Amino acid sequence: MFDNLSDKLDKALHVLKGHGSITEVNVAETLKEVRRALLDADVNFKIAKDFTNKVKEKALGQNVLTTLHPGQLMVKLVKDELTQLMGGETAGINLSGNPTVILMAGLQGSGKTTFSGKLANFLKTKKSKKPLLVACDVYRPAAINQLHVVGDQIGVTVYSEEGNKNPVEIATKAIEYAKQNGFNAVIVDTAGRLAVDEEMMTEIANIHQAVKPHETLFVVDAMTGQDAVNTAKAFNDKLNFEGVVLTKLDGDTRGGAALSIRTVVSKPIKFVGTGEKMDAIDVFHPSRMAERILGMGDVVSLVERAQEQFDEEEARKLQKKIAKNQFGFDDFLKQIQQVKKMGNMKDLIGMIPGAGKALKGVDIDDDAFKGIEAIIHSMTPEERTKPAIINASRKKRISKGSGTSVQEVNQLLKQFNQMSKMMKMMQSGGGKKMMQMMGKMR
């Protein structure tokens, strides 16, 4: 997401990134290009115009023209204004109440049911909650079954009533069931509805009134662009929801909804869905998203994801193995599994400053480790523990068993040896030697 916008903003700000003379004229020209980039990303015209006017006002107010690094200051001003446009502060979810009741609303096909499962999984794994999913979509064929499948996948109970076509009744009974059975979070998945369908809009208003949710989230497909913003306004007028959820942010989308929606409905984006898997859910951080749009990466989120997968006990064992020179391919495989749990590779690389731009156009497959894993799985337990014994005939057997070439096996062994040496140096504090070695590896 935001790839096109990132490219266009980068080109617009490129003129000002050097140390050449900067004038009021080329600041205005640059901001004209910034506005064009925002409009191309499907941002509302008035919002785009206000945005560039504010940046220009601040730029001239801070005397950008006479600073030592005017281009860098302009990038910072654009980043700060983007952050404000998307809400400024990170908005958390309200988990007060026992049980906390969360009502999901949105258009047909916006991804409510899938996101309800992701949210339940998030509350269970990150917030230590015992959630209950409630199937209130009584219209769409197989909607209730879909929620049960999602619930089974994440180990969360689903409340449904076969034959009952009254969603208000189902929701109120589900809350009673939650109270009696120790569930402290209730997520009510409702039917998708069109903003123009008065009868369906009245129905969700009735559910809202009956269950009195602590949090009403409007789920919107980020790929619908400006239409998403307009429907959000219609739903907000009816429900006065607390926050927005943007789904399908991993799709090929222009990003206008994410940039405009906060201004139009004055409600924060609370979560984003970034993939198909049940853990592909992120709390929305406006400042981090602004940095990613401008190609600055998102190191904080990358570190947070790494910490979530970090196992202190395993790290201690690994440290001992490295110290004793016993780091083998089984340990390497464990490290790969941890990296894979952090999310899809393209998303992770986009969090590294400059990496997204450097690898632009390169197709980074989620199965990037597939070949490496196949090679390791083709080794005997002894070969994994003692890679030094892998001779020419063993390499042939490993390459045949993994469906790779001998060159690929050689390359992996070489990289593994270099990594082992680096780990050993880090243990013994040989930072200078390690830097020299990294230079040779390029």
C-alpha positions as CSV (number, residue, x, y, z in Angstrom):
1,M,0.0,0.0,0.0
2,F,1.0,3.7,-0.6
3,D,3.8,2.6,-3.1
4,N,2.6,5.0,-5.8
5,L,2.1,7.9,-3.3
6,S,5.5,7.2,-1.7
7,D,7.1,7.4,-5.2
8,K,5.4,10.6,-6.2
9,L,6.1,12.4,-2.8
10,D,9.7,11.3,-3.1
11,K,10.0,12.8,-6.6
12,A,8.2,16.0,-5.4
13,L,10.6,16.5,-2.5
14,H,13.7,15.4,-4.4
15,V,14.5,18.9,-5.6
16,L,14.6,20.2,-2.0
17,K,16.7,17.3,-0.6
18,G,20.0,18.6,-1.9
19,H,21.9,21.6,-0.6
20,G,21.2,23.9,-3.7
21,S,19.5,27.2,-3.4
22,I,15.9,27.0,-2.4
23,T,13.4,29.7,-3.2
24,E,9.8,30.5,-2.4
25,V,9.1,29.6,-6.0
26,N,10.4,26.0,-5.9
27,V,8.9,25.4,-2.5
28,A,5.5,26.4,-4.0
29,E,6.3,24.2,-7.1
30,T,7.2,21.2,-4.9
31,L,4.0,21.6,-2.8
32,K,2.0,21.7,-6.0
33,E,3.5,18.3,-6.9
34,V,2.8,17.1,-3.4
35,R,-0.9,18.1,-3.8
36,R,-1.0,16.3,-7.2
37,A,0.4,13.2,-5.5
38,L,-2.3,13.3,-2.9
39,L,-5.1,13.8,-5.5
40,D,-3.7,10.8,-7.5
41,A,-3.9,8.8,-4.3
42,D,-7.7,9.6,-4.2
43,V,-7.5,12.1,-1.4
44,N,-10.3,14.6,-1.3
45,F,-9.4,17.9,-3.2
46,K,-10.2,20.2,-0.3
47,I,-8.2,18.0,2.2
48,A,-5.2,17.9,-0.3
49,K,-5.3,21.7,-0.8
50,D,-5.6,22.4,3.0
51,F,-2.7,20.0,3.6
52,T,-0.3,21.8,1.2
53,N,-1.4,25.3,2.4
54,K,-0.5,24.3,6.0
55,V,2.9,22.9,5.0
56,K,3.7,26.0,3.0
57,E,2.6,28.3,5.9
58,K,4.9,26.3,8.3
59,A,7.7,26.2,5.9
60,L,7.8,29.9,5.4
61,G,7.1,30.5,9.1
62,Q,10.2,28.4,10.0
63,N,12.3,30.1,7.3
64,V,13.1,27.0,5.5
65,L,14.7,29.0,2.7
66,T,17.6,30.1,5.0
67,T,18.3,26.8,6.9
68,L,21.3,24.7,6.3
69,H,19.3,21.6,5.3
70,P,16.1,23.0,3.8
71,G,15.1,19.8,2.0
72,Q,15.3,17.8,5.2
73,L,13.2,20.3,7.1
74,M,10.6,20.2,4.3
75,V,10.4,16.4,4.5
76,K,9.9,16.7,8.3
77,L,7.1,19.3,7.9
78,V,5.4,17.0,5.3
79,K,5.8,14.0,7.7
80,D,4.4,16.0,10.7
81,E,1.4,17.2,8.6
82,L,0.7,13.7,7.3
83,T,0.7,12.5,10.9
84,Q,-1.8,15.1,11.8
85,L,-3.9,14.3,8.8
86,M,-4.2,10.7,9.9
87,G,-5.1,11.5,13.4
88,G,-1.9,12.6,15.2
89,E,-2.0,10.3,18.2
90,T,-2.5,6.5,18.3
91,A,-6.0,5.7,19.5
92,G,-6.4,2.6,21.7
93,I,-9.4,0.4,21.9
94,N,-11.8,0.9,24.9
95,L,-11.7,-2.4,26.9
96,S,-13.7,-1.1,29.9
97,G,-16.8,-3.1,31.0
98,N,-17.2,-6.7,31.9
99,P,-17.8,-7.9,29.4
100,T,-16.5,-5.3,26.9
101,V,-19.0,-5.2,24.0
102,I,-17.6,-4.3,20.6
103,L,-20.0,-3.9,17.7
104,M,-18.7,-4.3,14.1
105,A,-20.4,-2.3,11.3
106,G,-19.7,-1.8,7.7
107,L,-20.5,-2.3,4.0
108,Q,-21.0,-5.7,2.4
109,G,-17.7,-7.3,1.4
110,S,-15.6,-4.9,3.6
111,G,-14.1,-7.9,5.5
112,K,-16.0,-7.6,8.8
113,T,-16.2,-11.3,9.6
114,T,-12.5,-11.9,8.9
115,F,-11.6,-8.8,10.9
116,S,-13.9,-9.9,13.8
117,G,-11.8,-13.0,14.0
118,K,-8.5,-11.1,13.8
119,L,-9.7,-8.8,16.6
120,A,-10.7,-11.7,18.8
121,N,-7.3,-13.3,18.2
122,F,-5.6,-9.9,19.1
123,L,-7.6,-9.6,22.3
124,K,-6.9,-13.2,23.3
125,T,-3.1,-13.2,22.5
126,K,-2.1,-9.6,23.2
127,K,-4.6,-8.4,25.8
128,S,-5.2,-11.7,27.7
129,K,-8.9,-11.5,27.2
130,K,-11.4,-14.3,26.8
131,P,-13.4,-13.2,23.8
132,L,-16.8,-14.4,22.5
133,L,-17.6,-14.0,18.8
134,V,-21.3,-13.4,18.0
135,A,-22.9,-14.3,14.6
136,C,-25.5,-11.7,13.9
137,D,-25.3,-11.8,10.1
138,V,-28.5,-13.6,9.5
139,Y,-28.8,-12.7,5.8
140,R,-25.6,-13.7,4.0
141,P,-25.5,-17.4,3.1
142,A,-22.8,-19.2,5.0
143,A,-21.9,-16.1,7.1
144,I,-22.5,-17.9,10.4
145,N,-20.6,-20.9,9.2
146,Q,-17.7,-18.6,8.1
147,L,-17.5,-17.2,11.6
148,H,-17.5,-20.7,13.2
149,V,-14.6,-21.6,10.9
150,V,-12.7,-18.5,11.9
151,G,-13.5,-19.2,15.6
152,D,-12.2,-22.8,15.3
153,Q,-9.0,-21.5,13.6
154,I,-8.1,-19.2,16.5
155,G,-9.6,-21.2,19.4
156,V,-12.4,-18.7,20.2
157,T,-16.0,-19.7,21.0
158,V,-18.7,-18.5,18.6
159,Y,-22.3,-17.8,19.7
160,S,-25.0,-18.3,17.1
161,E,-28.7,-19.3,17.1
162,E,-29.8,-21.5,14.2
163,G,-33.1,-20.4,12.7
164,N,-33.3,-17.1,14.6
165,K,-33.5,-14.2,12.2
166,N,-33.6,-11.5,14.8
167,P,-30.1,-10.0,15.2
168,V,-31.1,-7.8,18.1
169,E,-32.3,-10.8,20.1
170,I,-29.2,-12.9,19.2
171,A,-26.9,-10.0,20.3
172,T,-28.6,-9.4,23.7
173,K,-28.8,-13.2,24.4
174,A,-25.1,-13.5,23.6
175,I,-24.1,-10.9,26.1
176,E,-26.1,-12.8,28.8
177,Y,-24.3,-16.0,27.7
178,A,-20.9,-14.2,28.0
179,K,-21.7,-13.0,31.6
180,Q,-22.7,-16.4,32.7
181,N,-19.7,-18.2,31.1
182,G,-16.8,-15.9,32.0
183,F,-16.3,-14.2,28.7
184,N,-14.9,-10.7,29.2
185,A,-15.0,-9.4,25.6
186,V,-17.9,-9.8,23.1
187,I,-17.4,-9.1,19.4
188,V,-20.7,-8.7,17.6
189,D,-20.4,-9.4,13.8
190,T,-23.3,-7.8,12.0
191,A,-24.5,-8.1,8.4
192,G,-23.0,-5.9,5.8
193,R,-25.4,-3.1,4.7
194,L,-25.5,-0.3,2.2
195,A,-25.7,3.2,3.6
196,V,-28.7,3.9,1.3
197,D,-30.6,0.9,2.7
198,E,-32.7,2.6,5.3
199,E,-34.2,-0.6,6.7
200,M,-30.8,-2.2,7.3
201,M,-29.4,1.0,8.7
202,T,-32.3,1.2,11.2
203,E,-31.6,-2.5,12.1
204,I,-27.9,-1.8,13.1
205,A,-29.0,1.3,15.0
206,N,-31.4,-1.0,16.9
207,I,-28.6,-3.5,17.7
208,H,-26.5,-0.6,18.8
209,Q,-29.2,0.7,21.1
210,A,-29.9,-2.7,22.6
211,V,-26.3,-3.9,23.4
212,K,-24.9,-0.4,24.2
213,P,-21.4,-1.2,23.0
214,H,-18.3,0.2,24.7
215,E,-16.8,0.4,21.2
216,T,-18.4,0.5,17.7
217,L,-15.9,0.0,14.9
218,F,-16.7,0.9,11.3
219,V,-14.9,-1.6,9.0
220,V,-14.0,-0.2,5.6
221,D,-12.2,-1.7,2.6
222,A,-9.2,0.6,2.0
223,M,-9.3,-0.3,-1.7
224,T,-12.6,1.5,-2.2
225,G,-10.9,4.9,-1.9
226,Q,-13.0,8.0,-1.7
227,D,-16.3,6.0,-1.7
228,A,-15.2,4.5,1.7
229,V,-14.9,8.0,3.2
230,N,-18.4,8.9,2.0
231,T,-20.0,5.7,3.5
232,A,-18.1,6.2,6.7
233,K,-19.8,9.6,7.1
234,A,-23.2,8.1,6.5
235,F,-22.6,5.3,9.1
236,N,-21.2,7.8,11.6
237,D,-24.3,10.0,11.3
238,K,-26.4,7.0,12.2
239,L,-24.2,5.2,14.8
240,N,-21.7,7.8,16.0
241,F,-19.0,5.1,16.0
242,E,-15.8,5.3,18.1
243,G,-13.2,4.3,15.4
244,V,-12.4,3.1,12.0
245,V,-10.8,-0.2,10.9
246,L,-9.1,-0.2,7.4
247,T,-8.9,-3.7,5.9
248,K,-7.0,-4.9,2.8
249,L,-4.2,-2.5,3.3
250,D,-1.9,-5.0,1.7
251,G,-3.7,-4.7,-1.6
252,D,-2.8,-2.5,-4.5
253,T,-4.5,0.6,-3.2
254,R,-3.9,4.3,-3.6
255,G,-4.4,5.0,0.1
256,G,-6.7,8.0,-0.1
257,A,-9.2,6.5,2.4
258,A,-6.5,6.2,5.1
259,L,-5.4,9.8,4.5
260,S,-8.9,11.4,4.2
261,I,-11.2,9.4,6.6
262,R,-10.0,11.0,9.8
263,T,-10.7,14.5,8.6
264,V,-14.2,13.7,7.2
265,V,-15.6,11.8,10.2
266,S,-13.4,13.2,13.0
267,K,-12.9,9.6,14.3
268,P,-9.6,7.8,14.6
269,I,-8.4,4.9,12.6
270,K,-7.8,2.3,15.3
271,F,-6.7,-0.9,13.4
272,V,-5.5,-1.9,10.0
273,G,-5.8,-5.4,8.4
274,T,-2.7,-6.2,6.5
275,G,-3.2,-9.7,5.1
276,E,-5.2,-12.9,5.1
277,K,-3.8,-14.5,8.2
278,M,-5.5,-14.2,11.6
279,D,-2.5,-12.3,13.1
280,A,-2.4,-9.8,10.2
281,I,-3.8,-7.0,12.3
282,D,-1.9,-3.8,13.4
283,V,-2.8,-1.0,15.8
284,F,-2.8,2.1,13.6
285,H,0.1,4.6,14.4
286,P,-0.3,7.8,12.4
287,S,3.3,8.9,12.9
288,R,4.7,5.5,11.9
289,M,2.5,5.3,8.8
290,A,3.6,8.8,7.8
291,E,7.3,7.7,8.1
292,R,6.6,4.7,5.9
293,I,4.8,6.8,3.3
294,L,7.9,9.0,3.1
295,G,10.3,6.0,2.8
296,M,11.7,6.5,6.3
297,G,10.8,2.9,7.3
298,D,9.2,2.0,10.6
299,V,11.9,0.6,12.9
300,V,9.8,0.8,16.1
301,S,7.1,-1.5,14.6
302,L,9.8,-3.9,13.3
303,V,11.4,-4.1,16.8
304,E,8.0,-4.6,18.4
305,R,7.3,-7.5,16.1
306,A,10.7,-9.0,16.8
307,Q,10.1,-8.7,20.6
308,E,6.8,-10.5,20.3
309,Q,8.5,-13.5,18.8
310,F,11.5,-13.2,21.2
311,D,11.9,-16.1,23.6
312,E,14.3,-15.3,26.4
313,E,14.9,-19.0,27.3
314,E,15.7,-19.9,23.7
315,A,18.0,-16.8,23.4
316,R,20.0,-18.0,26.5
317,K,20.3,-21.5,25.0
318,L,21.4,-20.0,21.7
319,Q,24.0,-17.8,23.5
320,K,25.6,-20.8,25.2
321,K,25.7,-22.7,21.9
322,I,27.4,-19.8,20.1
323,A,29.9,-19.5,23.0
324,K,30.8,-23.2,22.7
325,N,30.9,-23.0,18.8
326,Q,27.9,-25.4,18.7
327,F,25.5,-23.2,16.6
328,G,24.1,-25.6,13.9
329,F,21.5,-25.6,11.1
330,D,18.7,-26.7,13.5
331,D,19.3,-23.4,15.4
332,F,19.3,-21.5,12.1
333,L,16.0,-23.1,11.2
334,K,14.5,-21.9,14.5
335,Q,15.6,-18.4,13.8
336,I,14.0,-18.5,10.3
337,Q,10.7,-19.7,11.9
338,Q,10.8,-16.7,14.3
339,V,11.3,-14.3,11.4
340,K,8.4,-15.8,9.4
341,K,6.1,-15.3,12.4
342,M,6.8,-11.6,12.3
343,G,4.7,-11.1,9.1
344,N,5.0,-11.1,5.3
345,M,8.5,-10.3,4.0
346,K,7.5,-7.3,1.8
347,D,5.9,-5.7,4.8
348,L,8.9,-6.3,7.1
349,I,11.4,-4.9,4.4
350,G,9.2,-1.8,4.1
351,M,9.9,-1.1,7.8
352,I,13.6,-0.9,7.2
353,P,14.6,2.7,6.3
354,G,15.6,2.9,2.6
355,A,15.1,-0.8,2.0
356,G,11.7,-0.5,0.4
357,K,13.0,2.0,-2.1
358,A,16.2,0.0,-2.8
359,L,14.1,-3.1,-3.5
360,K,11.4,-1.4,-5.4
361,G,10.1,-3.6,-8.2
362,V,11.7,-6.7,-6.7
363,D,9.1,-9.4,-6.1
364,I,9.7,-10.5,-2.5
365,D,7.9,-13.8,-2.1
366,D,6.5,-14.9,1.3
367,D,8.2,-18.2,0.5
368,A,11.6,-16.5,0.4
369,F,13.0,-19.1,2.9
370,K,11.5,-22.1,1.1
371,G,14.8,-23.1,-0.7
372,I,16.9,-22.7,2.5
373,E,14.4,-24.7,4.5
374,A,14.4,-27.5,1.8
375,I,18.2,-27.7,1.9
376,I,18.3,-27.9,5.7
377,H,15.5,-30.5,5.8
378,S,17.5,-32.6,3.3
379,M,20.5,-32.8,5.7
380,T,21.0,-35.6,8.2
381,P,20.8,-34.8,11.9
382,E,24.6,-35.1,12.1
383,E,25.1,-32.7,9.1
384,R,22.9,-30.1,10.8
385,T,24.8,-30.3,14.0
386,K,28.2,-30.5,12.4
387,P,28.1,-28.6,9.0
388,A,31.9,-29.0,8.6
389,I,31.4,-32.7,7.6
390,I,29.4,-31.8,4.5
391,N,31.7,-32.8,1.6
392,A,31.2,-32.9,-2.2
393,S,29.2,-36.2,-2.2
394,R,27.0,-35.0,0.7
395,K,26.3,-31.7,-1.1
396,K,25.2,-33.6,-4.2
397,R,22.8,-35.7,-2.1
398,I,21.4,-32.6,-0.3
399,S,20.9,-30.7,-3.5
400,K,19.1,-33.7,-5.1
401,G,16.9,-34.2,-2.0
402,S,15.9,-30.5,-1.8
403,G,15.4,-29.9,-5.5
404,T,18.1,-27.2,-5.5
405,S,21.5,-26.9,-7.2
406,V,24.9,-27.7,-5.7
407,Q,25.8,-24.0,-6.1
408,E,22.8,-23.1,-3.9
409,V,23.9,-25.6,-1.2
410,N,27.4,-24.1,-1.4
411,Q,26.0,-20.6,-1.1
412,L,24.0,-21.4,2.0
413,L,27.0,-23.2,3.6
414,K,29.2,-20.1,2.9
415,Q,26.6,-17.7,4.3
416,F,26.1,-19.9,7.4
417,N,29.8,-20.0,8.1
418,Q,30.1,-16.2,7.8
419,M,27.1,-15.7,10.1
420,S,28.5,-18.2,12.7
421,K,31.8,-16.3,12.7
422,M,30.0,-13.0,13.1
423,M,27.9,-14.4,16.0
424,K,31.1,-15.6,17.7
425,M,32.7,-12.2,17.3
426,M,29.7,-10.5,18.8
427,Q,29.9,-12.8,21.8
428,S,33.6,-11.9,22.3
429,G,33.0,-8.2,21.7
430,G,35.0,-8.1,18.5
431,G,32.9,-5.3,16.9
432,K,35.7,-3.9,14.7
433,K,36.6,-7.3,13.3
434,M,32.9,-7.9,12.6
435,M,32.5,-4.6,10.7
436,Q,35.5,-5.6,8.5
437,M,34.0,-9.0,7.9
438,M,30.6,-7.5,6.9
439,G,32.4,-5.3,4.4
440,K,33.9,-8.4,2.8
441,M,30.4,-10.1,2.6
442,R,29.0,-7.4,0.4
